[in-house]
Amino acid sequence: MGNLDRLQGCGTALVTPFHANGSLDEKTLESLVNWQIQEGINFLVPCGTTGESPTLNHEEHLAVVKITVKTAARRVPVIAGAGGNNTAKISSLIAELKTLGVDGILSVCPYYNKPTQEGVYQHFRALAESTDLPIIVYNVPGRTGTNILPDTLLRLAELPNIAGVKEASGDISQIGDICTRAPVRFRVFSGDDSLTLPVIALGGNGIISVASNEVPGMMSKFTACCLAGRQEEAREWNRKLYSLMKINFVESNPIPVKAALAMMGKIREVYRLPLVRISDGARTKVSSVLAGLNLIPAEKGTKA
């Protein structure tokens, strides 16, 4: 069983690279994982929203996680995405992921069904009882249509292997409530890059990041400063990275971050429907931010 009691810092919500024909690009994924670890990332999260998990078939989902675990080779923890709105199906997936050697699971609140708070609790309780893997609950009401309220989350925190939360409600008061009332062992991660500094200041343990796809070293250093209480240095990093954190959401994630990584020469710019290539106007904005951080030459991002 993985142990996430000391998990902290910056974890990357990995993109999933595809070949031009839309198939999984395994070699590029291996390269991304190695680069992330070399740059100092603290943990990796494959097959989340940023990894386009809704359009990965079952075999591809397992393949992405298997490659990530094998390439990471125990150098950093791997927290695999396994979420959805069919509780029994997710339990089955978690059992398969366990055989691949993952350290834990990130599981999003059920979407579309719109369960009540009791339904949310019973869903995650069933997942927790189906495995001994640690589970991090992912609260992102902007995508799921349901906000996991602090009282519900704190009930879940009483379950031994509900290990933490990725909080992307954007409600800093709600996140502060969780940080104040949750058990010490319960990990609280920001789900918004731009809220990394305030969430950690409130007692959070780090960030599950989109921006660290592009700047794993910088985001790791920024998060380390936040955790160490080096406030002025943390604020400097925040100022430096804030435009990147925000531009990654100029269109639906992961469209901008995949466009950025393609500009940087890390991946091909390939998505699966219903996601499409970034618009020309947004591309120009992304390239400008990347150039400002010296991640690409000033003129490179203007080419489609």
C-alpha positions in Angstrom: 0.0 0.0 0.0 1.3 3.5 -0.9 1.8 5.9 1.9 0.9 9.5 1.1 1.2 10.9 4.7 4.3 12.9 3.7 3.3 13.7 0.2 3.8 17.4 -0.5 5.2 19.9 -3.0 4.4 20.1 -6.7 2.8 17.3 -8.7 2.3 17.5 -12.4 -1.1 16.7 -13.9 0.5 15.2 -16.9 -0.7 15.8 -20.5 -1.1 12.7 -22.7 1.0 13.0 -25.9 -0.5 11.6 -29.1 0.9 10.8 -32.6 -0.3 12.8 -35.6 -2.9 10.0 -36.2 -4.2 10.4 -32.7 -2.7 7.2 -31.2 -0.8 7.2 -27.9 2.8 8.4 -28.2 4.5 6.2 -25.7 8.1 7.3 -26.4 7.2 11.0 -25.9 5.4 10.1 -22.7 8.6 8.4 -21.4 10.6 11.5 -22.3 8.1 13.8 -20.6 8.2 11.7 -17.4 12.1 11.6 -17.3 12.3 15.4 -18.0 9.8 16.1 -15.2 11.8 14.1 -12.7 15.1 15.6 -13.8 13.6 19.0 -13.3 12.8 18.2 -9.7 9.0 17.6 -9.7 7.8 15.9 -6.5 5.2 13.6 -7.9 3.3 12.7 -11.1 -0.4 12.5 -11.8 -1.2 10.7 -15.1 -4.7 10.3 -16.6 -6.4 13.3 -15.0 -8.4 15.9 -16.9 -5.1 17.4 -18.2 -4.3 14.0 -19.5 -7.5 13.9 -21.6 -8.7 10.9 -19.6 -12.3 11.1 -20.9 -11.1 10.2 -24.4 -8.6 7.5 -23.4 -10.0 4.0 -23.8 -9.5 1.4 -21.1 -6.3 -0.1 -22.5 -4.8 3.3 -23.2 -5.6 4.5 -19.6 -3.7 1.5 -18.2 -0.9 2.0 -20.7 -0.3 5.6 -19.8 -0.2 4.7 -16.1 2.1 1.7 -16.7 4.6 3.7 -18.7 4.6 6.5 -16.1 5.2 4.0 -13.2 7.9 2.1 -15.1 9.7 5.3 -16.3 9.4 7.0 -12.8 11.0 3.8 -11.4 10.2 4.8 -7.8 12.1 8.1 -8.1 8.8 10.0 -7.4 5.3 8.8 -6.4 2.8 8.2 -9.1 -0.8 9.1 -8.3 -3.0 7.8 -11.0 -6.3 9.3 -12.1 -9.3 7.1 -11.7 -12.5 9.0 -11.7 -16.0 9.1 -13.2 -19.6 8.7 -12.4 -20.0 4.9 -12.3 -18.8 3.8 -8.8 -18.5 0.1 -9.6 -16.6 0.8 -12.8 -14.1 3.0 -11.0 -13.6 0.5 -8.2 -12.7 -2.1 -10.9 -10.2 0.4 -12.5 -8.6 1.1 -9.2 -8.0 -2.6 -8.7 -6.2 -2.8 -12.1 -4.2 0.3 -11.4 -3.0 -1.2 -8.1 -1.4 -4.1 -10.0 0.7 -1.6 -12.0 2.3 -0.3 -8.8 0.8 3.1 -8.4 1.3 4.9 -5.0 -2.2 6.3 -4.9 -5.3 7.4 -6.7 -6.8 10.8 -7.7 -10.5 10.5 -8.1 -12.8 13.3 -9.3 -16.2 13.9 -7.8 -18.9 12.2 -10.0 -20.1 14.5 -12.7 -23.4 14.7 -14.7 -25.3 12.5 -12.2 -25.1 15.4 -9.7 -25.2 13.3 -6.5 -26.2 14.8 -3.2 -23.6 15.4 -0.5 -24.6 12.0 0.9 -24.2 10.4 -2.5 -20.7 12.0 -2.8 -19.8 10.6 0.6 -21.1 7.1 -0.2 -19.4 7.1 -3.6 -15.9 7.8 -2.1 -16.6 5.5 0.8 -17.3 2.7 -1.6 -14.1 3.4 -3.5 -12.1 3.6 -0.2 -13.5 0.3 1.0 -12.7 -1.4 -2.4 -8.9 -0.9 -2.1 -6.1 -0.2 0.4 -4.6 2.4 -1.9 -4.6 6.0 -0.6 -7.2 8.1 -2.5 -7.0 11.8 -3.1 -10.5 13.3 -3.7 -10.7 15.8 -6.5 -13.1 18.7 -6.1 -13.6 20.7 -9.3 -17.3 21.9 -9.3 -16.7 24.0 -12.5 -16.4 20.7 -14.4 -18.5 18.3 -12.3 -21.5 20.5 -11.4 -21.2 19.4 -7.7 -19.2 21.1 -5.0 -17.9 18.8 -2.3 -18.7 20.8 0.9 -16.2 20.9 3.7 -18.4 18.9 6.1 -18.7 16.1 3.5 -14.9 16.1 2.9 -14.2 16.0 6.6 -16.5 13.0 7.0 -14.4 11.4 4.2 -11.2 12.3 6.0 -12.2 10.0 8.8 -11.8 7.0 6.5 -8.2 5.7 6.8 -7.3 5.7 3.1 -9.0 8.9 2.0 -5.6 10.7 2.1 -6.4 14.2 0.9 -8.1 16.5 -1.5 -7.2 18.4 -4.7 -9.3 21.5 -4.2 -10.2 23.4 -7.3 -13.4 25.1 -6.1 -11.6 28.5 -6.3 -13.3 29.3 -3.0 -10.4 30.3 -0.7 -12.7 30.5 2.3 -13.8 26.9 1.7 -10.2 25.8 1.3 -9.3 27.6 4.5 -12.1 25.8 6.3 -10.8 22.4 5.2 -7.1 23.3 6.1 -8.2 24.4 9.6 -10.4 21.4 10.4 -8.9 18.4 8.6 -6.7 15.9 10.4 -2.9 16.6 10.2 -2.4 13.5 8.0 -4.9 14.8 5.4 -3.2 16.3 2.4 -4.7 19.5 0.9 -3.5 20.3 -2.6 -4.5 23.4 -4.6 -6.1 22.5 -7.8 -5.4 26.0 -9.2 -1.9 27.0 -10.0 -2.7 30.7 -9.3 -3.9 29.8 -5.7 -0.8 27.8 -4.8 0.6 30.6 -2.5 -2.6 31.3 -0.5 -3.5 27.6 -0.2 -0.2 26.7 1.2 -0.2 29.8 3.5 -3.5 28.4 4.9 -1.9 25.1 5.7 -2.1 23.2 2.4 0.6 20.8 1.3 1.2 21.8 -2.3 -0.2 22.0 -5.8 -1.3 19.5 -8.4 -0.3 21.6 -11.3 -1.0 22.3 -15.0 1.8 24.8 -15.4 4.5 22.4 -14.2 4.0 20.6 -17.5 5.8 23.5 -19.0 8.0 24.7 -16.1 8.4 21.7 -13.7 11.6 23.2 -12.2 10.2 26.6 -11.6 6.9 25.4 -10.2 8.8 23.0 -7.9 11.0 25.8 -6.6 8.0 28.1 -6.2 6.1 25.5 -4.2 9.2 24.7 -2.0 9.5 28.4 -1.2 5.8 28.5 -0.2 6.2 25.4 2.0 9.3 26.7 3.7 7.7 30.0 4.5 10.0 32.1 2.4 7.3 34.5 1.6 9.1 37.2 -0.3 10.8 34.7 -2.6 7.5 32.9 -3.0 5.8 36.1 -4.0 8.6 36.8 -6.6 8.0 33.3 -8.1 4.3 34.0 -8.1 4.7 37.2 -10.0 7.0 35.6 -12.5 4.7 32.6 -13.2 1.3 34.1 -12.8 0.8 35.0 -16.4 1.6 31.4 -17.4 -0.8 30.0 -14.7 -3.6 32.1 -16.1 -2.9 31.7 -19.9 -3.1 28.0 -19.5 -6.9 28.5 -19.1 -7.5 31.0 -21.9 -9.3 28.1 -23.5 -10.4 24.8 -21.9 -7.5 22.8 -20.3 -5.5 21.1 -21.7 -5.7 22.9 -25.0 -3.4 25.8 -24.1 -0.8 23.7 -22.2 -0.6 21.2 -25.1 -0.2 24.0 -27.6 2.6 25.5 -25.3 4.4 22.2 -25.1 4.2 21.8 -28.8 5.7 25.3 -29.3 8.5 24.2 -26.9 9.2 21.1 -29.0 8.1 18.6 -26.3 5.0 17.1 -27.9 3.0 17.2 -31.1 0.0 19.4 -30.9 -2.7 16.7 -31.2 -5.9 16.5 -29.3 -8.9 14.2 -29.3 -12.4 15.4 -30.0 -14.3 17.2 -28.6 -11.1 19.2 -27.9 -9.7 21.0 -30.9 -6.6 23.0 -31.7 -6.2 26.4 -30.0 -7.6 29.4 -31.8 -5.2 31.8 -33.5 -5.9 34.6 -31.0 -5.3 32.4 -28.0 -2.2 30.9 -29.6 -0.7 34.4 -29.9 -1.3 35.1 -26.3 0.2 31.7 -25.2 3.3 32.2 -27.3 3.8 35.7 -25.9 3.8 34.4 -22.3 6.2 31.6 -23.2 8.5 34.0 -24.9 8.4 36.2 -21.9 9.7 33.3 -19.8 12.3 32.5 -22.4 10.7 29.1 -23.0 10.5 29.7 -26.8 12.1 32.3 -29.2 9.9 35.4 -29.5 8.6 34.6 -33.0 8.2 30.8 -32.7 4.7 30.5 -31.3 3.1 32.6 -34.0 3.3 29.6 -36.4 0.4 27.2 -36.3 
